[in-house]
């Protein structure tokens, strides 16, 4: 959901090998194609979208309104996994890897220049950039969760987040994290307070009676139920047939 609450952006699987990122207004206007790739996030100012392109591997940014699409230089990266916007709207955090190297974090300007490695000792996987852009939530080799400061400081343990949690989003002021313990419909979002690490069921997402829903996915790195949010779902329906005179 765009910050203006008037547009939704999503991926159209009919857009070729790399798919397409498209937008439409919430009243159901015709699709507007922004560019190829998989949607990674909308810039905080609502002007740009970050895309991951599969073939050839890379990243790009596309204007949501006026502006010119920009292909970001891949530099030494051979795989791109996902990415996030920094609060300044001018830089993105790319999670990817160089040939023969593990997955790591890179900072990149959308105005030009290659991705720059951010060394994070002890981090094995990465999940969500903090709202202020100072740290990233990730796991170490023991699958324990930490906030890894991007300036190389001491990682902060996150005992309130469990190994099997699915990580979804921050609350608007970045003081809490939303997770789920299992895939279910509707989904119970658990609020993990960063200061106390207390876990509290906080919000139920999705309809309770809609038939055929298999799972829900919360979209966007910030969840703000008071001002609008978006989610997607997988729906699986089957038909039951009655056969008269069946013989075994």
Biotite code that builds the C-alpha atoms (Angstrom):
import biotite.structure as struc

atoms = struc.array([
    struc.Atom([0.000, 0.000, 0.000], chain_id="A", res_id=1, res_name="UNK", atom_name="CA", element="C"),
    struc.Atom([1.405, 3.367, -1.030], chain_id="A", res_id=2, res_name="UNK", atom_name="CA", element="C"),
    struc.Atom([1.840, 5.934, 1.793], chain_id="A", res_id=3, res_name="UNK", atom_name="CA", element="C"),
    struc.Atom([-0.939, 8.027, 0.273], chain_id="A", res_id=4, res_name="UNK", atom_name="CA", element="C"),
    struc.Atom([-3.387, 5.116, 0.856], chain_id="A", res_id=5, res_name="UNK", atom_name="CA", element="C"),
    struc.Atom([-4.696, 5.663, -2.685], chain_id="A", res_id=6, res_name="UNK", atom_name="CA", element="C"),
    struc.Atom([-2.512, 3.220, -4.637], chain_id="A", res_id=7, res_name="UNK", atom_name="CA", element="C"),
    struc.Atom([-1.407, -0.369, -4.314], chain_id="A", res_id=8, res_name="UNK", atom_name="CA", element="C"),
    struc.Atom([1.742, -1.747, -5.924], chain_id="A", res_id=9, res_name="UNK", atom_name="CA", element="C"),
    struc.Atom([2.274, -5.404, -6.673], chain_id="A", res_id=10, res_name="UNK", atom_name="CA", element="C"),
    struc.Atom([3.921, -7.896, -9.033], chain_id="A", res_id=11, res_name="UNK", atom_name="CA", element="C"),
    struc.Atom([2.223, -9.029, -12.238], chain_id="A", res_id=12, res_name="UNK", atom_name="CA", element="C"),
    struc.Atom([3.324, -12.524, -13.241], chain_id="A", res_id=13, res_name="UNK", atom_name="CA", element="C"),
    struc.Atom([2.344, -11.942, -16.874], chain_id="A", res_id=14, res_name="UNK", atom_name="CA", element="C"),
    struc.Atom([5.180, -9.465, -17.400], chain_id="A", res_id=15, res_name="UNK", atom_name="CA", element="C"),
    struc.Atom([7.739, -11.842, -18.902], chain_id="A", res_id=16, res_name="UNK", atom_name="CA", element="C"),
    struc.Atom([10.612, -13.783, -17.372], chain_id="A", res_id=17, res_name="UNK", atom_name="CA", element="C"),
    struc.Atom([11.309, -11.057, -14.792], chain_id="A", res_id=18, res_name="UNK", atom_name="CA", element="C"),
    struc.Atom([7.634, -10.255, -14.112], chain_id="A", res_id=19, res_name="UNK", atom_name="CA", element="C"),
    struc.Atom([6.490, -6.637, -13.834], chain_id="A", res_id=20, res_name="UNK", atom_name="CA", element="C"),
    struc.Atom([5.904, -4.213, -10.991], chain_id="A", res_id=21, res_name="UNK", atom_name="CA", element="C"),
    struc.Atom([2.557, -2.509, -11.476], chain_id="A", res_id=22, res_name="UNK", atom_name="CA", element="C"),
    struc.Atom([0.349, -0.047, -9.631], chain_id="A", res_id=23, res_name="UNK", atom_name="CA", element="C"),
    struc.Atom([-3.326, 0.821, -9.584], chain_id="A", res_id=24, res_name="UNK", atom_name="CA", element="C"),
    struc.Atom([-5.543, 2.972, -7.438], chain_id="A", res_id=25, res_name="UNK", atom_name="CA", element="C"),
    struc.Atom([-7.559, 1.298, -4.695], chain_id="A", res_id=26, res_name="UNK", atom_name="CA", element="C"),
    struc.Atom([-10.775, 2.008, -6.622], chain_id="A", res_id=27, res_name="UNK", atom_name="CA", element="C"),
    struc.Atom([-9.658, -0.429, -9.330], chain_id="A", res_id=28, res_name="UNK", atom_name="CA", element="C"),
    struc.Atom([-8.150, 1.774, -12.045], chain_id="A", res_id=29, res_name="UNK", atom_name="CA", element="C"),
    struc.Atom([-6.256, 0.171, -14.986], chain_id="A", res_id=30, res_name="UNK", atom_name="CA", element="C"),
    struc.Atom([-2.750, -1.116, -14.257], chain_id="A", res_id=31, res_name="UNK", atom_name="CA", element="C"),
    struc.Atom([0.275, 1.133, -14.684], chain_id="A", res_id=32, res_name="UNK", atom_name="CA", element="C"),
    struc.Atom([3.527, -0.761, -15.322], chain_id="A", res_id=33, res_name="UNK", atom_name="CA", element="C"),
    struc.Atom([6.542, 0.711, -13.532], chain_id="A", res_id=34, res_name="UNK", atom_name="CA", element="C"),
    struc.Atom([9.217, -1.730, -14.705], chain_id="A", res_id=35, res_name="UNK", atom_name="CA", element="C"),
    struc.Atom([10.405, -5.314, -14.598], chain_id="A", res_id=36, res_name="UNK", atom_name="CA", element="C"),
    struc.Atom([11.332, -7.219, -11.461], chain_id="A", res_id=37, res_name="UNK", atom_name="CA", element="C"),
    struc.Atom([10.098, -8.234, -8.034], chain_id="A", res_id=38, res_name="UNK", atom_name="CA", element="C"),
    struc.Atom([8.861, -5.551, -5.658], chain_id="A", res_id=39, res_name="UNK", atom_name="CA", element="C"),
    struc.Atom([11.188, -4.979, -2.694], chain_id="A", res_id=40, res_name="UNK", atom_name="CA", element="C"),
    struc.Atom([9.772, -1.807, -1.173], chain_id="A", res_id=41, res_name="UNK", atom_name="CA", element="C"),
    struc.Atom([8.521, 1.749, -1.588], chain_id="A", res_id=42, res_name="UNK", atom_name="CA", element="C"),
    struc.Atom([10.817, 4.625, -0.599], chain_id="A", res_id=43, res_name="UNK", atom_name="CA", element="C"),
    struc.Atom([9.783, 6.452, 2.612], chain_id="A", res_id=44, res_name="UNK", atom_name="CA", element="C"),
    struc.Atom([8.803, 9.549, 0.621], chain_id="A", res_id=45, res_name="UNK", atom_name="CA", element="C"),
    struc.Atom([6.599, 7.446, -1.671], chain_id="A", res_id=46, res_name="UNK", atom_name="CA", element="C"),
    struc.Atom([8.386, 8.517, -4.862], chain_id="A", res_id=47, res_name="UNK", atom_name="CA", element="C"),
    struc.Atom([10.341, 5.383, -5.794], chain_id="A", res_id=48, res_name="UNK", atom_name="CA", element="C"),
    struc.Atom([10.075, 1.616, -5.763], chain_id="A", res_id=49, res_name="UNK", atom_name="CA", element="C"),
    struc.Atom([13.033, -0.757, -5.350], chain_id="A", res_id=50, res_name="UNK", atom_name="CA", element="C"),
    struc.Atom([13.023, -3.833, -7.586], chain_id="A", res_id=51, res_name="UNK", atom_name="CA", element="C"),
    struc.Atom([15.011, -7.045, -7.682], chain_id="A", res_id=52, res_name="UNK", atom_name="CA", element="C"),
    struc.Atom([15.576, -8.280, -11.233], chain_id="A", res_id=53, res_name="UNK", atom_name="CA", element="C"),
    struc.Atom([16.242, -11.988, -11.721], chain_id="A", res_id=54, res_name="UNK", atom_name="CA", element="C"),
    struc.Atom([17.773, -12.113, -15.224], chain_id="A", res_id=55, res_name="UNK", atom_name="CA", element="C"),
    struc.Atom([20.420, -10.829, -15.356], chain_id="A", res_id=56, res_name="UNK", atom_name="CA", element="C"),
    struc.Atom([20.667, -10.541, -11.550], chain_id="A", res_id=57, res_name="UNK", atom_name="CA", element="C"),
    struc.Atom([20.489, -6.969, -10.323], chain_id="A", res_id=58, res_name="UNK", atom_name="CA", element="C"),
    struc.Atom([18.444, -4.208, -8.773], chain_id="A", res_id=59, res_name="UNK", atom_name="CA", element="C"),
    struc.Atom([16.639, -1.171, -10.129], chain_id="A", res_id=60, res_name="UNK", atom_name="CA", element="C"),
    struc.Atom([14.575, 1.751, -8.899], chain_id="A", res_id=61, res_name="UNK", atom_name="CA", element="C"),
    struc.Atom([11.501, 3.041, -10.702], chain_id="A", res_id=62, res_name="UNK", atom_name="CA", element="C"),
    struc.Atom([9.650, 6.325, -10.189], chain_id="A", res_id=63, res_name="UNK", atom_name="CA", element="C"),
    struc.Atom([6.066, 5.986, -9.009], chain_id="A", res_id=64, res_name="UNK", atom_name="CA", element="C"),
    struc.Atom([5.237, 9.368, -10.541], chain_id="A", res_id=65, res_name="UNK", atom_name="CA", element="C"),
    struc.Atom([7.582, 11.503, -12.596], chain_id="A", res_id=66, res_name="UNK", atom_name="CA", element="C"),
    struc.Atom([11.228, 10.550, -13.012], chain_id="A", res_id=67, res_name="UNK", atom_name="CA", element="C"),
    struc.Atom([13.506, 8.160, -14.852], chain_id="A", res_id=68, res_name="UNK", atom_name="CA", element="C"),
    struc.Atom([14.035, 4.477, -14.097], chain_id="A", res_id=69, res_name="UNK", atom_name="CA", element="C"),
    struc.Atom([17.534, 3.624, -12.903], chain_id="A", res_id=70, res_name="UNK", atom_name="CA", element="C"),
    struc.Atom([19.378, 0.327, -13.174], chain_id="A", res_id=71, res_name="UNK", atom_name="CA", element="C"),
    struc.Atom([21.729, 0.026, -10.183], chain_id="A", res_id=72, res_name="UNK", atom_name="CA", element="C"),
    struc.Atom([25.284, -1.168, -10.957], chain_id="A", res_id=73, res_name="UNK", atom_name="CA", element="C"),
    struc.Atom([25.762, -4.738, -9.753], chain_id="A", res_id=74, res_name="UNK", atom_name="CA", element="C"),
    struc.Atom([29.445, -4.279, -8.922], chain_id="A", res_id=75, res_name="UNK", atom_name="CA", element="C"),
    struc.Atom([30.853, -7.582, -7.599], chain_id="A", res_id=76, res_name="UNK", atom_name="CA", element="C"),
    struc.Atom([27.446, -9.046, -6.733], chain_id="A", res_id=77, res_name="UNK", atom_name="CA", element="C"),
    struc.Atom([26.276, -12.119, -8.611], chain_id="A", res_id=78, res_name="UNK", atom_name="CA", element="C"),
    struc.Atom([23.077, -12.711, -6.614], chain_id="A", res_id=79, res_name="UNK", atom_name="CA", element="C"),
    struc.Atom([20.533, -10.314, -5.140], chain_id="A", res_id=80, res_name="UNK", atom_name="CA", element="C"),
    struc.Atom([18.206, -11.613, -2.444], chain_id="A", res_id=81, res_name="UNK", atom_name="CA", element="C"),
    struc.Atom([16.246, -8.618, -1.181], chain_id="A", res_id=82, res_name="UNK", atom_name="CA", element="C"),
    struc.Atom([16.622, -4.974, -0.302], chain_id="A", res_id=83, res_name="UNK", atom_name="CA", element="C"),
    struc.Atom([15.394, -2.113, 1.852], chain_id="A", res_id=84, res_name="UNK", atom_name="CA", element="C"),
    struc.Atom([15.250, 1.669, 1.695], chain_id="A", res_id=85, res_name="UNK", atom_name="CA", element="C"),
    struc.Atom([17.273, 3.846, 4.023], chain_id="A", res_id=86, res_name="UNK", atom_name="CA", element="C"),
    struc.Atom([15.326, 6.763, 5.552], chain_id="A", res_id=87, res_name="UNK", atom_name="CA", element="C"),
    struc.Atom([17.147, 9.336, 3.369], chain_id="A", res_id=88, res_name="UNK", atom_name="CA", element="C"),
    struc.Atom([15.376, 8.042, 0.205], chain_id="A", res_id=89, res_name="UNK", atom_name="CA", element="C"),
    struc.Atom([18.765, 8.181, -1.560], chain_id="A", res_id=90, res_name="UNK", atom_name="CA", element="C"),
    struc.Atom([20.322, 4.881, -0.503], chain_id="A", res_id=91, res_name="UNK", atom_name="CA", element="C"),
    struc.Atom([19.222, 1.264, -0.367], chain_id="A", res_id=92, res_name="UNK", atom_name="CA", element="C"),
    struc.Atom([20.438, -1.731, 1.597], chain_id="A", res_id=93, res_name="UNK", atom_name="CA", element="C"),
    struc.Atom([21.076, -4.662, -0.731], chain_id="A", res_id=94, res_name="UNK", atom_name="CA", element="C"),
    struc.Atom([21.320, -8.202, 0.607], chain_id="A", res_id=95, res_name="UNK", atom_name="CA", element="C"),
    struc.Atom([23.279, -10.346, -1.825], chain_id="A", res_id=96, res_name="UNK", atom_name="CA", element="C"),
    struc.Atom([26.496, -12.204, -2.382], chain_id="A", res_id=97, res_name="UNK", atom_name="CA", element="C"),
    struc.Atom([29.623, -12.166, -4.463], chain_id="A", res_id=98, res_name="UNK", atom_name="CA", element="C"),
    struc.Atom([30.890, -15.259, -6.246], chain_id="A", res_id=99, res_name="UNK", atom_name="CA", element="C"),
    struc.Atom([31.933, -17.884, -3.689], chain_id="A", res_id=100, res_name="UNK", atom_name="CA", element="C"),
    struc.Atom([31.007, -15.640, -0.756], chain_id="A", res_id=101, res_name="UNK", atom_name="CA", element="C"),
    struc.Atom([28.177, -15.860, 1.811], chain_id="A", res_id=102, res_name="UNK", atom_name="CA", element="C"),
    struc.Atom([25.176, -13.566, 1.820], chain_id="A", res_id=103, res_name="UNK", atom_name="CA", element="C"),
    struc.Atom([26.105, -10.112, 3.145], chain_id="A", res_id=104, res_name="UNK", atom_name="CA", element="C"),
    struc.Atom([24.770, -6.553, 3.351], chain_id="A", res_id=105, res_name="UNK", atom_name="CA", element="C"),
    struc.Atom([25.703, -3.719, 0.980], chain_id="A", res_id=106, res_name="UNK", atom_name="CA", element="C"),
    struc.Atom([24.866, -0.033, 0.928], chain_id="A", res_id=107, res_name="UNK", atom_name="CA", element="C"),
    struc.Atom([24.196, 1.549, -2.462], chain_id="A", res_id=108, res_name="UNK", atom_name="CA", element="C"),
    struc.Atom([23.264, 4.996, -3.730], chain_id="A", res_id=109, res_name="UNK", atom_name="CA", element="C"),
    struc.Atom([20.390, 5.174, -6.186], chain_id="A", res_id=110, res_name="UNK", atom_name="CA", element="C"),
    struc.Atom([22.239, 8.004, -7.933], chain_id="A", res_id=111, res_name="UNK", atom_name="CA", element="C"),
    struc.Atom([25.138, 5.807, -9.062], chain_id="A", res_id=112, res_name="UNK", atom_name="CA", element="C"),
    struc.Atom([28.117, 3.813, -7.885], chain_id="A", res_id=113, res_name="UNK", atom_name="CA", element="C"),
    struc.Atom([28.544, 0.134, -6.981], chain_id="A", res_id=114, res_name="UNK", atom_name="CA", element="C"),
    struc.Atom([27.238, -1.514, -3.805], chain_id="A", res_id=115, res_name="UNK", atom_name="CA", element="C"),
    struc.Atom([29.569, -1.060, -0.816], chain_id="A", res_id=116, res_name="UNK", atom_name="CA", element="C"),
    struc.Atom([30.048, -3.945, 1.635], chain_id="A", res_id=117, res_name="UNK", atom_name="CA", element="C"),
    struc.Atom([28.861, -3.467, 5.224], chain_id="A", res_id=118, res_name="UNK", atom_name="CA", element="C"),
    struc.Atom([30.860, -5.982, 7.299], chain_id="A", res_id=119, res_name="UNK", atom_name="CA", element="C"),
    struc.Atom([28.737, -7.487, 10.076], chain_id="A", res_id=120, res_name="UNK", atom_name="CA", element="C"),
    struc.Atom([30.626, -9.983, 12.247], chain_id="A", res_id=121, res_name="UNK", atom_name="CA", element="C"),
    struc.Atom([28.589, -12.974, 13.389], chain_id="A", res_id=122, res_name="UNK", atom_name="CA", element="C"),
    struc.Atom([25.578, -12.435, 11.136], chain_id="A", res_id=123, res_name="UNK", atom_name="CA", element="C"),
    struc.Atom([24.510, -15.443, 9.077], chain_id="A", res_id=124, res_name="UNK", atom_name="CA", element="C"),
    struc.Atom([21.156, -14.234, 7.714], chain_id="A", res_id=125, res_name="UNK", atom_name="CA", element="C"),
    struc.Atom([19.311, -10.934, 7.458], chain_id="A", res_id=126, res_name="UNK", atom_name="CA", element="C"),
    struc.Atom([15.655, -10.070, 7.666], chain_id="A", res_id=127, res_name="UNK", atom_name="CA", element="C"),
    struc.Atom([14.527, -6.494, 8.331], chain_id="A", res_id=128, res_name="UNK", atom_name="CA", element="C"),
    struc.Atom([16.207, -3.074, 8.427], chain_id="A", res_id=129, res_name="UNK", atom_name="CA", element="C"),
    struc.Atom([15.276, -0.911, 11.421], chain_id="A", res_id=130, res_name="UNK", atom_name="CA", element="C"),
    struc.Atom([13.123, 2.163, 10.850], chain_id="A", res_id=131, res_name="UNK", atom_name="CA", element="C"),
    struc.Atom([16.037, 4.536, 11.479], chain_id="A", res_id=132, res_name="UNK", atom_name="CA", element="C"),
    struc.Atom([18.369, 2.552, 9.205], chain_id="A", res_id=133, res_name="UNK", atom_name="CA", element="C"),
    struc.Atom([20.956, 1.983, 11.939], chain_id="A", res_id=134, res_name="UNK", atom_name="CA", element="C"),
    struc.Atom([20.741, -1.806, 12.291], chain_id="A", res_id=135, res_name="UNK", atom_name="CA", element="C"),
    struc.Atom([19.373, -4.927, 10.669], chain_id="A", res_id=136, res_name="UNK", atom_name="CA", element="C"),
    struc.Atom([17.549, -7.795, 12.306], chain_id="A", res_id=137, res_name="UNK", atom_name="CA", element="C"),
    struc.Atom([19.255, -11.102, 11.614], chain_id="A", res_id=138, res_name="UNK", atom_name="CA", element="C"),
    struc.Atom([20.349, -14.449, 12.966], chain_id="A", res_id=139, res_name="UNK", atom_name="CA", element="C"),
    struc.Atom([23.718, -15.826, 13.979], chain_id="A", res_id=140, res_name="UNK", atom_name="CA", element="C"),
    struc.Atom([25.038, -19.352, 13.401], chain_id="A", res_id=141, res_name="UNK", atom_name="CA", element="C"),
    struc.Atom([22.931, -20.646, 16.331], chain_id="A", res_id=142, res_name="UNK", atom_name="CA", element="C"),
    struc.Atom([19.774, -19.124, 14.796], chain_id="A", res_id=143, res_name="UNK", atom_name="CA", element="C"),
    struc.Atom([19.473, -16.641, 17.653], chain_id="A", res_id=144, res_name="UNK", atom_name="CA", element="C"),
    struc.Atom([18.097, -13.239, 16.682], chain_id="A", res_id=145, res_name="UNK", atom_name="CA", element="C"),
    struc.Atom([20.093, -10.025, 17.049], chain_id="A", res_id=146, res_name="UNK", atom_name="CA", element="C"),
    struc.Atom([19.989, -6.427, 15.906], chain_id="A", res_id=147, res_name="UNK", atom_name="CA", element="C"),
    struc.Atom([23.285, -5.984, 14.062], chain_id="A", res_id=148, res_name="UNK", atom_name="CA", element="C"),
    struc.Atom([24.394, -2.304, 14.020], chain_id="A", res_id=149, res_name="UNK", atom_name="CA", element="C"),
    struc.Atom([25.503, -1.243, 10.549], chain_id="A", res_id=150, res_name="UNK", atom_name="CA", element="C"),
    struc.Atom([28.351, 0.777, 12.082], chain_id="A", res_id=151, res_name="UNK", atom_name="CA", element="C"),
    struc.Atom([29.929, -2.418, 13.362], chain_id="A", res_id=152, res_name="UNK", atom_name="CA", element="C"),
    struc.Atom([28.915, -2.027, 17.008], chain_id="A", res_id=153, res_name="UNK", atom_name="CA", element="C"),
    struc.Atom([28.036, -4.864, 19.386], chain_id="A", res_id=154, res_name="UNK", atom_name="CA", element="C"),
    struc.Atom([24.985, -6.857, 18.246], chain_id="A", res_id=155, res_name="UNK", atom_name="CA", element="C"),
    struc.Atom([21.943, -6.525, 20.500], chain_id="A", res_id=156, res_name="UNK", atom_name="CA", element="C"),
    struc.Atom([20.269, -9.822, 21.503], chain_id="A", res_id=157, res_name="UNK", atom_name="CA", element="C"),
    struc.Atom([16.582, -10.183, 20.696], chain_id="A", res_id=158, res_name="UNK", atom_name="CA", element="C"),
    struc.Atom([15.341, -12.967, 23.008], chain_id="A", res_id=159, res_name="UNK", atom_name="CA", element="C"),
    struc.Atom([11.737, -11.888, 22.429], chain_id="A", res_id=160, res_name="UNK", atom_name="CA", element="C"),
    struc.Atom([11.975, -13.158, 18.851], chain_id="A", res_id=161, res_name="UNK", atom_name="CA", element="C"),
    struc.Atom([11.914, -16.945, 18.557], chain_id="A", res_id=162, res_name="UNK", atom_name="CA", element="C"),
    struc.Atom([13.725, -19.160, 16.083], chain_id="A", res_id=163, res_name="UNK", atom_name="CA", element="C"),
    struc.Atom([10.610, -20.244, 14.188], chain_id="A", res_id=164, res_name="UNK", atom_name="CA", element="C"),
    struc.Atom([8.928, -16.845, 14.121], chain_id="A", res_id=165, res_name="UNK", atom_name="CA", element="C"),
    struc.Atom([8.055, -15.329, 10.769], chain_id="A", res_id=166, res_name="UNK", atom_name="CA", element="C"),
    struc.Atom([9.195, -11.716, 10.749], chain_id="A", res_id=167, res_name="UNK", atom_name="CA", element="C"),
    struc.Atom([6.817, -9.223, 9.148], chain_id="A", res_id=168, res_name="UNK", atom_name="CA", element="C"),
    struc.Atom([7.143, -5.548, 10.006], chain_id="A", res_id=169, res_name="UNK", atom_name="CA", element="C"),
    struc.Atom([7.912, -2.762, 12.485], chain_id="A", res_id=170, res_name="UNK", atom_name="CA", element="C"),
    struc.Atom([5.282, -0.650, 14.167], chain_id="A", res_id=171, res_name="UNK", atom_name="CA", element="C"),
    struc.Atom([5.209, 2.984, 12.914], chain_id="A", res_id=172, res_name="UNK", atom_name="CA", element="C"),
    struc.Atom([7.692, 4.405, 15.439], chain_id="A", res_id=173, res_name="UNK", atom_name="CA", element="C"),
    struc.Atom([10.050, 1.419, 15.270], chain_id="A", res_id=174, res_name="UNK", atom_name="CA", element="C"),
    struc.Atom([9.740, 0.490, 18.954], chain_id="A", res_id=175, res_name="UNK", atom_name="CA", element="C"),
    struc.Atom([8.200, -2.924, 18.312], chain_id="A", res_id=176, res_name="UNK", atom_name="CA", element="C"),
    struc.Atom([8.310, -5.768, 15.822], chain_id="A", res_id=177, res_name="UNK", atom_name="CA", element="C"),
    struc.Atom([5.409, -7.798, 14.443], chain_id="A", res_id=178, res_name="UNK", atom_name="CA", element="C"),
    struc.Atom([5.860, -11.562, 14.050], chain_id="A", res_id=179, res_name="UNK", atom_name="CA", element="C"),
    struc.Atom([3.693, -14.642, 13.687], chain_id="A", res_id=180, res_name="UNK", atom_name="CA", element="C"),
    struc.Atom([4.300, -18.035, 15.237], chain_id="A", res_id=181, res_name="UNK", atom_name="CA", element="C"),
    struc.Atom([2.609, -20.084, 12.542], chain_id="A", res_id=182, res_name="UNK", atom_name="CA", element="C"),
    struc.Atom([0.885, -19.788, 9.194], chain_id="A", res_id=183, res_name="UNK", atom_name="CA", element="C"),
    struc.Atom([-2.818, -19.587, 9.887], chain_id="A", res_id=184, res_name="UNK", atom_name="CA", element="C"),
    struc.Atom([-5.939, -17.841, 8.641], chain_id="A", res_id=185, res_name="UNK", atom_name="CA", element="C"),
    struc.Atom([-6.733, -15.454, 10.132], chain_id="A", res_id=186, res_name="UNK", atom_name="CA", element="C"),
    struc.Atom([-3.201, -14.623, 11.327], chain_id="A", res_id=187, res_name="UNK", atom_name="CA", element="C"),
    struc.Atom([-2.462, -13.401, 14.838], chain_id="A", res_id=188, res_name="UNK", atom_name="CA", element="C"),
    struc.Atom([0.239, -10.747, 14.754], chain_id="A", res_id=189, res_name="UNK", atom_name="CA", element="C"),
    struc.Atom([2.387, -10.770, 17.879], chain_id="A", res_id=190, res_name="UNK", atom_name="CA", element="C"),
    struc.Atom([3.926, -7.488, 18.976], chain_id="A", res_id=191, res_name="UNK", atom_name="CA", element="C"),
    struc.Atom([7.479, -7.829, 20.345], chain_id="A", res_id=192, res_name="UNK", atom_name="CA", element="C"),
    struc.Atom([8.518, -4.760, 22.338], chain_id="A", res_id=193, res_name="UNK", atom_name="CA", element="C"),
    struc.Atom([12.157, -3.870, 21.636], chain_id="A", res_id=194, res_name="UNK", atom_name="CA", element="C"),
    struc.Atom([12.797, -2.396, 25.072], chain_id="A", res_id=195, res_name="UNK", atom_name="CA", element="C"),
    struc.Atom([11.280, -5.171, 27.211], chain_id="A", res_id=196, res_name="UNK", atom_name="CA", element="C"),
    struc.Atom([11.231, -8.076, 24.678], chain_id="A", res_id=197, res_name="UNK", atom_name="CA", element="C"),
    struc.Atom([7.681, -8.787, 25.845], chain_id="A", res_id=198, res_name="UNK", atom_name="CA", element="C"),
    struc.Atom([5.488, -10.716, 23.386], chain_id="A", res_id=199, res_name="UNK", atom_name="CA", element="C"),
    struc.Atom([1.842, -9.718, 23.140], chain_id="A", res_id=200, res_name="UNK", atom_name="CA", element="C"),
    struc.Atom([-0.847, -10.827, 20.637], chain_id="A", res_id=201, res_name="UNK", atom_name="CA", element="C"),
    struc.Atom([-1.854, -7.496, 19.139], chain_id="A", res_id=202, res_name="UNK", atom_name="CA", element="C"),
    struc.Atom([-3.806, -7.769, 15.891], chain_id="A", res_id=203, res_name="UNK", atom_name="CA", element="C"),
    struc.Atom([-5.746, -10.353, 13.903], chain_id="A", res_id=204, res_name="UNK", atom_name="CA", element="C"),
    struc.Atom([-5.143, -10.074, 10.177], chain_id="A", res_id=205, res_name="UNK", atom_name="CA", element="C"),
    struc.Atom([-7.486, -11.373, 7.522], chain_id="A", res_id=206, res_name="UNK", atom_name="CA", element="C"),
    struc.Atom([-11.112, -12.516, 7.304], chain_id="A", res_id=207, res_name="UNK", atom_name="CA", element="C"),
    struc.Atom([-12.433, -15.192, 9.628], chain_id="A", res_id=208, res_name="UNK", atom_name="CA", element="C"),
    struc.Atom([-15.015, -16.721, 7.272], chain_id="A", res_id=209, res_name="UNK", atom_name="CA", element="C"),
    struc.Atom([-13.589, -16.459, 3.748], chain_id="A", res_id=210, res_name="UNK", atom_name="CA", element="C"),
    struc.Atom([-13.406, -20.032, 2.324], chain_id="A", res_id=211, res_name="UNK", atom_name="CA", element="C"),
    struc.Atom([-10.273, -21.458, 0.783], chain_id="A", res_id=212, res_name="UNK", atom_name="CA", element="C"),
    struc.Atom([-7.631, -19.160, 2.290], chain_id="A", res_id=213, res_name="UNK", atom_name="CA", element="C"),
    struc.Atom([-4.417, -21.106, 2.901], chain_id="A", res_id=214, res_name="UNK", atom_name="CA", element="C"),
    struc.Atom([-2.114, -18.375, 4.201], chain_id="A", res_id=215, res_name="UNK", atom_name="CA", element="C"),
    struc.Atom([-1.714, -14.627, 4.422], chain_id="A", res_id=216, res_name="UNK", atom_name="CA", element="C"),
    struc.Atom([1.335, -12.451, 3.775], chain_id="A", res_id=217, res_name="UNK", atom_name="CA", element="C"),
    struc.Atom([1.679, -9.018, 5.347], chain_id="A", res_id=218, res_name="UNK", atom_name="CA", element="C"),
    struc.Atom([3.123, -6.585, 2.807], chain_id="A", res_id=219, res_name="UNK", atom_name="CA", element="C"),
    struc.Atom([5.462, -3.718, 3.654], chain_id="A", res_id=220, res_name="UNK", atom_name="CA", element="C"),
    struc.Atom([8.156, -3.242, 6.297], chain_id="A", res_id=221, res_name="UNK", atom_name="CA", element="C"),
    struc.Atom([5.876, -1.084, 8.487], chain_id="A", res_id=222, res_name="UNK", atom_name="CA", element="C"),
    struc.Atom([2.506, -2.171, 9.846], chain_id="A", res_id=223, res_name="UNK", atom_name="CA", element="C"),
    struc.Atom([0.175, 0.694, 10.760], chain_id="A", res_id=224, res_name="UNK", atom_name="CA", element="C"),
    struc.Atom([-3.394, -0.574, 11.208], chain_id="A", res_id=225, res_name="UNK", atom_name="CA", element="C"),
    struc.Atom([-4.657, 2.895, 12.113], chain_id="A", res_id=226, res_name="UNK", atom_name="CA", element="C"),
    struc.Atom([-3.631, 4.396, 8.761], chain_id="A", res_id=227, res_name="UNK", atom_name="CA", element="C"),
    struc.Atom([-3.984, 1.473, 6.362], chain_id="A", res_id=228, res_name="UNK", atom_name="CA", element="C"),
    struc.Atom([-2.078, -1.672, 5.449], chain_id="A", res_id=229, res_name="UNK", atom_name="CA", element="C"),
    struc.Atom([-1.912, -4.276, 2.731], chain_id="A", res_id=230, res_name="UNK", atom_name="CA", element="C"),
    struc.Atom([-1.763, -8.052, 2.720], chain_id="A", res_id=231, res_name="UNK", atom_name="CA", element="C"),
    struc.Atom([-1.893, -10.765, 0.104], chain_id="A", res_id=232, res_name="UNK", atom_name="CA", element="C"),
    struc.Atom([-3.253, -14.276, 0.342], chain_id="A", res_id=233, res_name="UNK", atom_name="CA", element="C"),
    struc.Atom([-3.208, -17.688, -1.261], chain_id="A", res_id=234, res_name="UNK", atom_name="CA", element="C"),
    struc.Atom([-6.616, -19.146, -1.968], chain_id="A", res_id=235, res_name="UNK", atom_name="CA", element="C"),
    struc.Atom([-7.201, -22.798, -2.855], chain_id="A", res_id=236, res_name="UNK", atom_name="CA", element="C"),
    struc.Atom([-10.697, -24.009, -3.711], chain_id="A", res_id=237, res_name="UNK", atom_name="CA", element="C"),
    struc.Atom([-11.843, -27.423, -4.892], chain_id="A", res_id=238, res_name="UNK", atom_name="CA", element="C"),
    struc.Atom([-15.127, -28.853, -6.150], chain_id="A", res_id=239, res_name="UNK", atom_name="CA", element="C"),
    struc.Atom([-17.003, -31.783, -4.676], chain_id="A", res_id=240, res_name="UNK", atom_name="CA", element="C"),
    struc.Atom([-18.807, -34.033, -7.136], chain_id="A", res_id=241, res_name="UNK", atom_name="CA", element="C"),
    struc.Atom([-21.524, -36.595, -6.379], chain_id="A", res_id=242, res_name="UNK", atom_name="CA", element="C"),
    struc.Atom([-21.449, -39.583, -8.738], chain_id="A", res_id=243, res_name="UNK", atom_name="CA", element="C"),
    struc.Atom([-24.614, -41.658, -8.988], chain_id="A", res_id=244, res_name="UNK", atom_name="CA", element="C"),
    struc.Atom([-24.277, -45.376, -9.656], chain_id="A", res_id=245, res_name="UNK", atom_name="CA", element="C"),
    struc.Atom([-20.544, -45.509, -8.995], chain_id="A", res_id=246, res_name="UNK", atom_name="CA", element="C"),
    struc.Atom([-19.091, -49.053, -8.936], chain_id="A", res_id=247, res_name="UNK", atom_name="CA", element="C"),
    struc.Atom([-15.795, -50.210, -7.438], chain_id="A", res_id=248, res_name="UNK", atom_name="CA", element="C"),
])
